[in-house]
Amino acid sequence: MTTAANFVVALLAVLHFYFLVLEMFLWEKPAGRRAFGTTAEFAAASKALAANQGLYNGFLVAGLIWGLWLGTDGFAVKVFFVSCIIVAGLFGAATASRKILFVQALPGVIGLALLLLS
């Protein structure tokens, strides 16, 4: 079960790195606008806010990788950062888009469940 939990934590890190790239570097590009369903005007006006969100996703990635790097000693670190992902996903689903519930919160819940079962 530990291997499955670590695999999902690693997938969460990859997913949030992807969010970082979309928000920090591709926000105004067609791929970023398509991913978030924004117009060119909105993307230009909200570029700094998106980059800030991307930076926060980078912190989540760093925490998940740190937890994985610590091995068995990283259990609490992984639980903390996966829990942060779940909270962020729930907040995003409530305030921005229900899609975030499935893209961010649900994978986090799966990861947390696997961590707690390992």
HULIN-V560080 format. One record per residue. N is the residue number from 1. RES is the residue in one small letter. PSI is psi in degrees with one decimal (* if undefined). Layout:
N;RES;PSI
N;RES;PSI
This chain:
1;m;-32.5
2;t;-39.8
3;t;-43.4
4;a;-42.7
5;a;-46.1
6;n;-34.6
7;f;-45.3
8;v;-39.4
9;v;-42.3
10;a;-40.9
11;l;-39.4
12;l;-39.7
13;a;-43.7
14;v;-44.2
15;l;-44.1
16;h;-25.9
17;f;-39.8
18;y;-44.0
19;f;-41.9
20;l;-49.0
21;v;-44.9
22;l;-45.0
23;e;-33.9
24;m;-32.7
25;f;-24.1
26;l;7.3
27;w;-43.4
28;e;-7.3
29;k;161.7
30;p;-39.3
31;a;-42.4
32;g;-43.4
33;r;-37.6
34;r;-43.1
35;a;-36.0
36;f;0.4
37;g;42.9
38;t;160.6
39;t;165.7
40;a;-38.6
41;e;-46.9
42;f;-43.1
43;a;-42.0
44;a;-40.6
45;a;-26.0
46;s;14.7
47;k;-44.4
48;a;-39.6
49;l;-42.3
50;a;-40.9
51;a;-37.3
52;n;-44.3
53;q;-41.5
54;g;-40.0
55;l;-42.6
56;y;-38.8
57;n;-34.8
58;g;-37.8
59;f;-38.2
60;l;-43.8
61;v;-47.3
62;a;-42.7
63;g;-41.2
64;l;-43.0
65;i;-39.9
66;w;-46.5
67;g;-42.0
68;l;-41.0
69;w;-33.6
70;l;-11.3
71;g;-137.2
72;t;-27.2
73;d;-11.0
74;g;8.2
75;f;-52.9
76;a;-35.9
77;v;-45.7
78;k;-44.5
79;v;-43.8
80;f;-51.7
81;f;-34.6
82;v;-38.1
83;s;-39.2
84;c;-40.2
85;i;-43.2
86;i;-47.4
87;v;-45.1
88;a;-39.5
89;g;-41.8
90;l;-42.7
91;f;-44.1
92;g;-39.1
93;a;-35.5
94;a;-29.8
95;t;-22.9
96;a;-58.7
97;s;134.0
98;r;-25.8
99;k;-32.8
100;i;-29.1
101;l;-40.0
102;f;-30.4
103;v;-31.6
104;q;-54.2
105;a;-46.7
106;l;-47.5
107;p;-34.9
108;g;-42.0
109;v;-41.6
110;i;-45.2
111;g;-43.8
112;l;-41.6
113;a;-44.9
114;l;-39.4
115;l;-45.7
116;l;-25.5
117;l;-12.5
118;s;*
